[in-house]
Amino acid sequence: LDAEPPPGPALPQAASGGLVGLIFAVCLVGFMLYRMKKKDEGSYSLEEPKQANGGAYQKPSKQEEFYA
C-alpha cells in the first residue's frame, strides 16, 4: 500500500494548467470591462438639450389629425 506513484511530468502539467487558467481569467475580466463600457456609451446625454422656446408647448397653426 505504500507504493509511490510513478514519476511523471506533474510539475509542467500543473504549471501549464495554471497558465491556461490565468489567461482565461484575464480574458474574462477584460470581456466584462468591455461590456460594461459598451453598455454605458450613448445611453444618456450628459447635458440637457437646450430648447429655443424654453420648453413651452407650441400649438400648431393648422388643426390636422395625424394617423399613425
C-alpha positions as CSV (number, residue, x, y, z in Angstrom):
1,L,0.0,0.0,0.0
2,D,3.0,2.3,0.4
3,A,3.9,2.3,-3.2
4,E,5.0,5.6,-4.6
5,P,3.3,6.9,-7.8
6,P,5.4,6.6,-10.9
7,P,7.4,9.8,-11.5
8,G,5.9,11.8,-14.2
9,P,5.7,15.3,-15.6
10,A,3.4,16.6,-12.8
11,L,5.1,20.0,-12.4
12,P,4.9,21.0,-16.1
13,Q,1.3,19.9,-16.3
14,A,0.4,21.9,-13.2
15,A,2.2,25.0,-14.5
16,S,0.6,24.8,-17.9
17,G,-2.8,24.3,-16.3
18,G,-2.3,27.3,-14.1
19,L,-1.2,29.4,-17.0
20,V,-4.2,28.5,-19.1
21,G,-6.5,29.3,-16.1
22,L,-4.8,32.7,-15.6
23,I,-5.1,33.5,-19.3
24,F,-8.8,32.6,-19.2
25,A,-9.4,34.7,-16.1
26,V,-7.7,37.7,-17.7
27,C,-9.8,37.3,-20.9
28,L,-13.0,37.0,-18.8
29,V,-12.3,40.2,-16.8
30,G,-11.4,42.1,-20.0
31,F,-14.6,41.0,-21.6
32,M,-16.6,42.1,-18.6
33,L,-15.0,45.5,-18.6
34,Y,-15.6,45.8,-22.4
35,R,-19.3,45.0,-22.0
36,M,-19.7,47.4,-19.1
37,K,-18.0,50.2,-21.0
38,K,-20.0,49.5,-24.1
39,K,-23.3,49.5,-22.2
40,D,-22.5,53.0,-20.8
41,E,-21.8,54.5,-24.2
42,G,-24.6,56.6,-25.7
43,S,-27.3,55.5,-23.3
44,Y,-27.8,59.0,-21.9
45,S,-26.7,62.6,-22.6
46,L,-24.6,64.4,-20.1
47,E,-26.2,67.8,-20.8
48,E,-29.8,68.6,-21.2
49,P,-30.7,69.7,-24.7
50,K,-31.4,73.4,-25.0
51,Q,-34.7,74.3,-26.4
52,A,-35.4,77.6,-28.3
53,N,-38.7,78.4,-26.6
54,G,-37.7,77.3,-23.1
55,G,-39.6,74.0,-23.3
56,A,-43.0,75.6,-23.7
57,Y,-45.6,73.8,-25.8
58,Q,-46.5,75.4,-29.1
59,K,-49.9,74.8,-30.6
60,P,-49.7,74.1,-34.4
61,S,-51.1,76.7,-36.7
62,K,-53.3,74.3,-38.6
63,Q,-55.6,71.8,-36.9
64,E,-54.9,68.5,-38.6
65,E,-55.3,64.9,-37.4
66,F,-52.4,62.5,-37.9
67,Y,-52.9,58.8,-38.1
68,A,-50.1,56.5,-37.1
